[in-house]
């Protein structure tokens, strides 16, 4: 069975390290496991990420650009928010790698566009390393429970609008 792990990082951050350990564990058990990452830190050949200085620069640029929508909320709280609005190359890469299963991990920082997830034509396993996959962009909701029905009037953005960035996400 061919497993493709998709994670923003391989050996950086808790989610990246957990994904990498799982990837290596599957390989040790005889599975065909590959990782696709936004920012590669390891020298593992089975971890695919930006290879040239240009593609590494583009990845860093995407990370910076991903934060632009937050500038419309200058009074936002200093919490981690990601809205994943940039177009990506994910479907093309998945198709080329021909996995049997796609295992999503932490996929933020401009790596994966939310709309791309619906176009993955393989079974998906998603390990939730935080709350981002089911909120309007926040990783930890604190006392806010708006995500249960619909986001909007986001306290982390300090927004008073019902249809704010969290609602759109």
C-alpha positions in Angstrom: 0.0 0.0 0.0 1.3 3.4 -1.0 0.7 6.1 1.7 1.3 9.8 1.0 1.6 12.1 4.1 0.9 15.7 3.5 2.2 18.1 6.1 3.5 21.7 6.1 6.7 20.5 7.7 8.6 17.2 8.2 10.8 17.7 11.3 9.7 21.1 12.5 6.9 21.6 14.9 5.0 19.0 16.9 2.7 18.0 14.0 5.5 17.8 11.5 7.6 15.7 13.8 4.6 13.4 14.6 3.9 13.0 10.8 7.6 12.2 10.1 7.7 9.6 12.9 4.6 7.9 11.6 6.1 8.0 8.0 9.3 6.4 9.2 7.3 3.9 11.3 5.3 2.8 8.3 8.5 2.4 6.3 10.0 0.3 9.0 6.9 -1.9 8.9 7.4 -2.4 5.1 4.9 0.1 3.8 5.6 2.4 0.8 5.4 5.8 2.6 6.2 9.2 1.2 5.8 12.7 2.6 4.9 15.9 0.7 5.8 19.0 2.6 5.8 22.8 2.2 9.1 23.3 4.0 11.6 20.4 4.2 14.1 20.3 7.0 15.3 16.7 6.9 17.7 15.1 4.3 15.3 12.1 3.9 14.9 11.3 0.2 11.3 10.0 0.8 10.3 13.5 2.0 9.4 15.6 -1.1 9.5 19.4 -0.7 10.9 22.4 -2.5 14.3 21.4 -3.8 15.8 24.5 -5.5 16.4 27.9 -4.0 13.7 29.3 -6.2 11.0 26.8 -5.1 12.1 27.3 -1.5 11.8 31.0 -1.9 8.4 30.6 -3.4 7.3 28.5 -0.4 8.5 31.2 2.0 6.8 33.9 -0.1 3.5 31.8 0.0 3.8 31.6 3.8 4.0 35.4 4.0 1.3 36.1 1.4 -1.1 33.7 3.2 -1.2 36.2 6.1 -2.4 39.2 3.9 -6.1 38.8 4.6 -5.5 39.3 8.3 -4.3 42.8 7.6 -8.0 43.8 7.2 -8.3 43.1 10.9 -5.6 45.4 12.5 -7.0 44.9 16.0 -6.9 41.1 15.8 -5.6 39.1 18.8 -2.1 37.7 18.5 -3.2 34.1 18.0 -2.5 31.6 15.2 -5.0 32.0 12.3 -4.7 30.5 8.8 -7.2 30.9 6.0 -5.5 28.9 3.2 -6.8 30.9 0.3 -3.8 30.7 -2.1 -4.0 28.4 -5.2 -1.8 25.3 -4.9 -0.4 22.4 -6.9 -1.6 19.7 -4.6 -3.8 17.7 -6.9 -1.2 17.6 -9.6 1.4 16.3 -7.2 -1.0 13.7 -5.6 -1.9 12.4 -9.1 1.7 12.1 -10.1 2.6 10.2 -6.9 -0.3 7.7 -7.3 -0.9 7.0 -3.6 -3.5 4.5 -2.3 -4.2 6.7 0.7 -3.6 10.4 1.5 -2.8 11.2 5.1 -3.3 14.9 5.9 -1.5 16.4 8.9 -0.9 20.1 9.6 -1.4 21.7 6.2 -1.3 25.5 6.9 1.1 28.4 6.2 0.0 28.8 2.5 0.5 25.2 1.6 -2.9 23.7 0.8 -5.9 25.6 -0.5 -9.1 24.4 1.3 -10.9 23.9 -2.0 -8.3 21.4 -3.1 -9.2 19.0 -0.4 -12.5 18.2 -2.1 -10.7 17.3 -5.3 -8.5 14.6 -3.8 -9.6 11.4 -5.5 -8.1 9.0 -3.0 -9.2 7.9 0.5 -8.2 10.5 3.1 -7.1 10.0 6.6 -6.7 13.3 8.5 -4.9 13.5 11.9 -6.1 16.6 13.7 -3.1 18.1 15.4 -5.2 21.1 16.4 -8.7 22.5 15.8 -8.1 24.3 12.5 -9.7 21.7 10.2 -13.2 22.4 11.7 -13.0 26.1 12.5 -13.0 29.3 10.4 -9.2 29.6 10.6 -8.2 29.5 14.2 -6.1 26.7 15.6 -7.4 26.9 19.2 -10.9 28.3 19.8 -10.5 29.2 23.5 -14.0 30.0 24.8 -15.5 30.7 21.4 -18.1 28.1 20.2 -19.1 29.8 17.0 -17.5 27.1 14.9 -20.2 24.7 16.1 -22.9 26.4 14.0 -21.0 28.9 11.7 -18.1 31.2 12.2 -18.4 34.9 11.9 -18.1 37.9 14.3 -14.8 36.3 15.1 -13.4 37.2 18.6 -9.9 36.4 17.5 -10.2 38.8 14.6 -12.1 41.2 16.8 -14.7 41.4 14.1 -18.2 42.7 14.5 -19.3 41.5 11.1 -21.3 38.3 10.6 -19.7 37.6 7.3 -16.1 38.2 8.1 -13.0 36.2 7.1 -13.7 33.4 9.5 -17.2 33.0 8.0 -15.8 32.9 4.5 -13.3 30.3 5.4 
